[in-house]
């Protein structure tokens, strides 16, 4: 499963395509969890990450993509695996495979606590420590995987932190 650092790499790569304020000209894929037609002719306002979530921001909603265990993405290329969501812009195509896709209504800052995201500039270690101290009789290994405290941490990071 991609962890926080891998999702930040995705964000950095997609930002190199310069898609901010670009219009989506075509939407494709077999996604059933959202009405993909709502994306047609919308302009991307930004890309963000929150832990294992990749976020495509628009004016009044955000598309949340979770790559699950084996999710992948391709830019300007396709593969034989069934396409979950494809976004075509004037000069680029962005394709997501084997992932969970949802809409997040309203401002993304109201839906996510970016101070819990270990990869965000807003990450607040002291806040995470307070959340852990408030728990009774919990194991640190379990708390490291609690996405409300350490968003973006998975087994790889947990094992590196605990067993180095």
Secondary structure as UniProt FT lines:
FT   HELIX           4..15
FT   TURN            16..17
FT   TURN            20..21
FT   STRAND          26..28
FT   HELIX           36..39
FT   TURN            40..41
FT   STRAND          46..50
FT   TURN            51..52
FT   STRAND          53..57
FT   STRAND          61..66
FT   TURN            68..70
FT   STRAND          72..75
FT   STRAND          83..88
FT   STRAND          93..97
FT   STRAND          100..105
FT   HELIX           108..111
FT   HELIX           114..116
FT   TURN            118..119
FT   TURN            121..122
FT   HELIX           125..134
FT   HELIX           140..144
FT   TURN            147..149
FT   HELIX           155..162
//
